[in-house]
Amino acid sequence: MDPQHFREALSDKGIVLSDHQMEQFAIYFQVLVEWNAKVNLTTLTDEKDVYLKHFYDSIALAFHYDFNNDSTICDVGAGAGFPSIPLKICFPHLHVTIVDSLKKRITFLNHLAEQLGLTDVAFYHDRAENFGQNHAFREKFDIVTARAVARMAVLSELCLPLVKRDGLFIAMKGSKVREELEDGEPAITLLGGGIDETHIFTLPQEDSERSIVMINKTRNTPKRYPRKAGIPNKDPID
């Protein structure tokens, strides 16, 4: 997907990008490729792949949720900024917080935000388990997102503690989401969530299947969660 096809594909979905926004995506691609030579950010460096599999894929969340309101978003394990930075470019009013465990990625994101001229963005070098127990952030966000971070039983423990009551946790997954949801449902319920709906779609041009799982935060998360760093992955809730 080249930049022009990217712009047209989003327009077909009702997201019309200005020339300035297109320039921001061009800068994003350039900075990503430059930094990827020294920091492991992505295995994709071809322009068409980045625009399709990173930019378009990230913005696909907006096909199923209205981001035109003034929301606070926390992106857990965002790596090179996906999905929250492409969403921020499309919807500049969003308030974005990213937490990632690798300092080099946070350094990259700070540089990227400066190059893109972004405001209302904050980046934290921390483990999600620690971040979720920090009272400054716990149950403070309207939306928490995660893209290809961990299986649902683990991911729910990392993300749901950050979602405010009546907020939303959005997990971006691949094709095997049903099995993950079956395994992860006890954790989701225990942590105060309820599965709302799952949207299945295919990326244009290559037809690979993607899933977007919407989980409502219906109750406060018990105080003992998330557990200490590393434990959710070693001993998932079942």
N, C-alpha and C positions, 0 to 999 in steps of 0.2 A: 504494500500500500504506500504509494508515494504521497507527498504532502497535499497535492491537489485532490487526489482521491480520498484522502483522510478528511479534508475539509468538506467535500461533497457528501461523504458517507454520514458525517455528523449532521450536516444540514438536513439530510433526509430524515434524521431522527429529531429534528427540531432544535438542534444546537448550532447556531450560526456564529461562526468565529470571525472576529474582526481581523484586519491586517496586522494589528499590533499583537493579537493573540497568536496568530500564525508565526509571527517573528519570534515570540516567546518559545513556541515549540521548536523552531529551528535552532535557537540558542540552546535550549534544553538538550537537543540531540548532539550538538557540537561539544558542549561541556561534558556530557555523559561519555562520549567516545574519547575525548582527551583524558579525562580522569580514569577511565577504565584501563588505560595503559599502565597505571601505577597502583590503582585500587580495584580489587575484584568487585565490580558492581553488577555486571551482566554478562551473559555469554552471547548476547545479541548485539552486534555492532553495525550490521547493514541497515541503512536508512529505512528501507521498506519494512524490515522486520521490527524495528523499534517503533515505527509509527503504527503498525498493526498490533503487535503482540504486547507492547507496553502502553503506548498512548491511547489507542482506540480501546483496547481491552480495559484499561483503567476507567475510561469515561463511560464505558457500558453500564456502570452503576447508575448513571443518570437516566438511563432508559427505563429504569424500574423504580426510581425514587426521585422526588422533586427536590433538587438542591437549590431552588430559588429563594428559600427562606434563609434566615440569618442563623445558621447552625454552627455549633462547635464540633469539630471532628478530631478524633485521635486515631492515628494510623500506627498500628503496632507492627514492628519489624518491617518497616517500609523499605529498607534497603536503599535503592536509588530514588525513592520518592513515589513509588507506585502503591496504591492508586491516588494518593491524596494530592500530589503536586499537579498532575494533569487536570484533576477536578478543580483545584484552586485557580488554574489558568482559565478554565472555562467559566467558573463562578467566583470572581474575585472577592466577593463579600464574605466568603466562608472563612472561619477562624480555624486554622489547622495546627495541630500539635503532632509531632512525630517522635516516637521513642524507638531507639535501636541500640542493640548491645555492642555494636562495633564503632569505636571512636572515629575511625577513618571515614566511615559512611556519614557520620554526623558532620564532620569537617567538610565533606563534599556538599552536603545539603545546605549548609550555611553559605558556602561559596555560590552554589546554584541559585539560592534565593536572592542573593545580592545581584547576580548577573541578570536575573529575570525581573528585578524590581518588585519583588513580592513583599507585602506587608501582612500583618496579622498571621505570621507563621512562627512557630517555636520548635526547636529541636533539642531533644534530651538524650544524652548518652546514659542508658540505664537498662537493666534487665526488666522485662515487663512484670515479673513477679514482684520486684521491689517497687516499681512505679505504681502498681495497683494497690499497694499498702500505704502509699504516701497520701496523707489526708488532703493535700493540696490538689490532688488529681482524682482520687477515688470517687466514683459515682458522680463525676462532674461533667461528662460529655454527652451531648445529644446523640452522637453517632460514633461508634468505634468500628474501624475497618481493619481487615487483615487479608493479605493476598499471598497464598501459597506459603504460609509460615509453618503450620503444624496440623496434625489431624484434629478433628473437631473436639474430641474429648479433652485434648490438651489446650487447644486454641481457646475454648470457652473459658477455661480457668484464667488464661492470660488477658482476655478481653472483657468479659462480662463485668468484672469488678470495677471497670472504668466507666461503664455506661450508667448514666443517671436513670432513676426509676421513670418508666414510660419512654425511655430512649430506645435506641436501636443498635444492635450489633449486626454488621454485614460482613459475612465471610465469602471470599472469592475462592471458588474451588474448580476442580476439573470435572471429569466425567463420572467418577466413582463416588458421587456425593451421597447417594442413598445409603450405602453401607456405612459410611462415616457418620451419618446422622443417626442411624440405628445404634451404633456403638456410643455415640456422644450424647444421646438424649438424656441419660441419667445425670450427666454432668451439667448439661444445660438447665435442667429442671432444678437441681440442687443449688445452682449458682444464681437462680432468680430469673431465668429466661424461659421463653416459650417460643417454639418454632412457629413462625408466621406463614411464610411461603418460600418456595424455592423456584427460581427462574432458570430455565435451561435455554441456552442459546448457542449458536455457532459463530465463530469469527468469520467474517466475510473473506473470500478468496481462498482460504485454506480449509474451511469447514471443520475446524477442531472444536470439540464441545467444551463449553464452559458452564459453570453453575454459580448462581448468586443466591446465597442463603440469608434470609431475613429472620432475625431472632429478636423478639420484643423483650424488653426488660420489664417484667411485671412485678417483681419483688426485690427488695434489697438483698445484696449478696451477703451470706454469713461472714462474719468478721475474720474467720480463720483463713479465708481464701482471698487472694491466691497464697498458696504455701510458699516456702522458701525456694529460692532460685534453683532450678534443676529438678525439683521434686515432681512437678506436674508431668514432665516428660518421662521420668523414670517410673512413676507410679500414678498413672491417669485415674481419674475418678471413674468408677464403673458401677 
